[in-house]
Amino acid sequence: MINNKFKYTQFIKSEAKRLGFLSCGISKAGFLEQEAPRLESWLNQNYNGQMTYMENHFDKRLDPTLLVVDAKSVVSLLLNYYPSETQNPDSYKISKYAYGQDYHFVIKDKLKELLFSIQSAIGDVTGRAFVDSAPVLDRAWAAKSGLGWIGKSGNLLTQKVGSFYFIAELIIDLDLEYDTAVTDHCGTCTACIDACPTEAIVAPYVVNGSKCISYFTIELKENIPVEMKGKFEDWAFGCDICQDVCPWNRFSKPHNEPLFNPNPELLSMSKKDWEEITQETFNIVFKNSPLKRAKFSGIKSNIIFLND
């Protein structure tokens, strides 16, 4: 049996590595004081657009002890999704995170295994796993846990591996050793702000979510506004522009998670293939894919918008 904070912490970090996570950082669970006014201001300016779920559970977003009774620690984890190959250049583009299987299921399984390992080795530990589908401020916790800094694009950035990774958490009722935040290394660079075709990054570190190409192609449930025509640069699902231009992403390395490997057909698809795709082909190529969120009808209407 393991019996102290240092050993618990080392055990959790080594288990995270064994499960394929890129890195693991730990913070003391408590109210995110600095984030509260930022979140309030962001919502007051309607930067969430039709993502009304962002307005729900305001207190829970800021305080993990309201999500897990007697929570002591937030274990933040990064999982790389940077692909070794990208799409045919003559194609409508989809965000790299959506190349493989839906990350929610892939990561949830890993988190359940991590929690089981913790309980098996340490004993009676209660916790919950979170993957971007509950009111948890992932990037804030990852930054607080020393896994990177929140860049001008709003993405979590790290010097060694850039930003092409998912963020997930385990919130547990176990005292651990806590990591410290790292410094910001964006400097005077404005590559992400300059490159965004819809001007969604309204100021350094402030993103108007309702102007982001990802919002228009995934979240928006009505027609894309006419004034956005010609601004999407062939993005049909999501957008990676701010990440692709970020100098820190020169250091991205391909992931080693087989479930994130794309269907080979996806990489070779041309614009013509996308335009002629049938529901049947969509179901085969994008089985268990994040594209299911936009549905066949959503992807088709996005492509029509790009063509008009």
N, C-alpha and C positions, 0 to 999 in steps of 0.2 A: 504493500500500500504506500502511496505517496503521501507525505505529511506536512508540507509547508508551502507558503506562497510562491517562493522562487521555483521550487520543483513543479508545482502545478502549472506555473506560467511556461516553463521550459517544455513541459509535457504537451501542453496545448499547442505551442508553436511547432513542435516537431511533428505532432499529429497532422496539423494543418499542411505542413510541407509534404508529408506522406500522401495526403489526399489530393495533392496536385495544386494547392493554392500557391500563388506567386509570393504572397507575403501575408503576415498576420501582425496586427497591432492591437493593443489593449488599453482601454480608458476606463476610468472610474465612472460608473453610471450616476447620472445626476442631471439637473436642469441645464440646458444649453443657453446660458444667459446671453451670450453675444449673438446667437442666432435668432432669438425671439424678435427683436426689432427689425431685423433684416427680412425675416419671413413675413412679418406683419406688413411692412412697407411693400414688399413684392406682391402680396395678395391685394393690398389696397389699390395698387396700380393696375390690377387685372392682368398681370403678366402671365397668369395661369390660363387665360382664355377660357375655353369650355372645359378645362380639366378641373371641374368643380370639386372632385374628390380631394384636391389639394387644400380646400378650405375646411375640410372635415378634420376632426380630432386635433385641433391646433395644439392643445396642451400635451397630448400624447406624442406628437411629433417632436416636441422639445424635451420631454422627460420620459426616459425609458422605464423609470420605476412605476409608471402608470400602465406599462405594457406587461411587465413581469413583476409580480409581487416580490418585494424584498430584493430587487435587482441590485447587484454590487458592481458588475463589470460588463462592459460592451466589448466583445471580441470582434474586431473588424477584419475582413478577409478580402483579398483581391484574387481574381481568377482571370488569367490572360485569355484573350480571344483573338489576338492578332493572327490573321491567316498567312499561310506560306504562299498561297497563290490568290490572285484577285480576278475579278470578272473580265471577260472579253471587253476591250476598250469600246467596241461598237455595240454598246448595250445600255439599257436603262439601268441605273445603279441602285443597289440596295446596300444599306449600312452593313459594315463588316460583321457587326455583332449578330446579324440575322443569317449568316451563311449556313450555320449548322442547326442543331436542334435547339428548341426553346430553352434558354439558359435557366429560367425559373426552376424547371424540373431537374436539370443537371446539377445545379448548385444546391437545391433543397436536399437532394439525396446525399450529397457530400456533407452538408451541415448536420443532417440527422445522424450520419455515421460519426461525425466529430463529437456530437453531444453524447452519443452512446459510448464512445471511447472514454470521454471524460467521466461519465457516470460509472463505467466499469472499473476505471483505475482509481478514482477519487472517492466515489460513494454517492451519497444522496445529494445530487446537484440538480436544481430545477432550472430550466431555461427554455427559450423559444428561438427558432431560426427565422430570419427575415431576409427575403430576397426582393427588394424593390417593389413589394406588393402590399406593404403595410406602412402605417405612418411613422417611418423612421428616416431621419435625415442622414442618409448613407454617407454622403461626401463629408459632411461636418464631422461625423464620428471617425471616418477614416483619416481625416486631417488631424483631428485631436489625438489620434492614436499613432501619429508619426508616419503614416503610410505615404504621405505626399502633401502637397499644398493645393488649395483650390485656385486654379489659374484664372486669367482674365476671361477665358471662354466659359467659365463655370464648371469645367471638368477638373477632376482630381488629376494632378500631374506628379510624376516622379522623375527624378534625374536619370535613373538607370533604365527605366522601361516605358517612359512616356505616359500614355493614357488609354490605350486599347485594352481595358480590362473591366470586368464586372466587380461591383462592390456588394458584399453581403455581411450580415452580422449574426452573432449568437449573443443574446442577452441572458446572462446567468446570475444566479444568486451565490456567487463565489468570489471571495476577495482574492485579487491577484496583484502582481506587480504591474505598474502602469507606465506606458510609454509617453514620450513628450513630443509635441508638435515640431515639425521641421520648418525652416524658413522658406519664404517665397522666392522662387528663382525665375520669375517672368521678366524681371528687369524692365527695360524700356521697350521690349518687343510688343508689337501690336498686330502680328501676323494674322491671328484669328479674327480680330475686329475688322481688319482691312479686307479679309477674304470673304466674309459672310455676305452672300448676295442679297439677302433680305434685310440686312442690318438689324439682325436679332440681338446682337451684343450691343446694347444701347449705351453702355459705359463699361470701362474695365471692371470686371467681376460682376456685372449685372446683365442677365440675359432675359429678354422679353420672350418668354416661352411661346406666346401666341403669335410670334413672328418667325419662329424657327421652322425650317423645312420639315424636320421630323414631326412637328406638331401638325402641320398641314397634311402630311402624307400618312400619318398614323392615327392621331387623336381626333382630328376634326371630323365630325359626322355629317357635315353639310358640304355644299360645293366650295371649292377653294376660291377665294376672292379673285376677281378678274385682274386686279392690279398686280397680282403676283405672277402673271403670265410672263414667260421668258426669263424668270429669275431662278429656276430650280436646277439648272445645269444637269438635266437628265436624271435627277434623283427621284425614284418612284416609291421608295420605302426608306424612311430615315434619311440621314445625311451625315457625312464624315468630314465635311470641308474644314471645320475648325480644328479637327484632330489631324487631318492630312497635312495641313500647313504648319502645325506646331513643331518648332525645331527639336523639342524633346522627343518627338516620335521617330526621330532618326534612330533611336536606340531600341525601338520595338523589335521583339524577337518572336518568331512563330510559336504559337501555343502547342502543347502536346496532349490536348484533350480530344480523343477520337470522335466524341459526340458533337464537337464543333466543326468537324470537317464537312464541307459542303457536298451536296449531291453533284457529281461531276457535270451533270447536265446544266446546272445553274451557271457554272463558270463559262461554259461555251455558248450560252444563249445570246443571240443577237437581238437587236431592236425588233426585227421582223418576228422572231420567235416569241418575244414578249407580246407583241401586238396580236399574234394569232393563237396565243395560249388558250387552251380549253380548260374548263373546270376539272376535267379528269386528269389532265397533265399537271395542273396546278396541285391537285391533291397528292399526286405521286411525288413530284419534285420537292414540294414543300410540306411533306408529312412531318408533323411535330415541329414545324418551323415557327419562329415569331411572326412570319408573314400571315399566319392564320388570324392574327389579331386584326389586320386590315381586311381580311377575307378576300376571296377571288374578286368580288364585285368592287371592293375598294381599290385593289391594285389596278384593275381594268380602268376604273374612272380616273385614277392618277395618271395612267399612261395616255388616256384620251386628252387630259388636261395638258400634258407635256407636248402633245401633238398638235393641239388646236392653234 
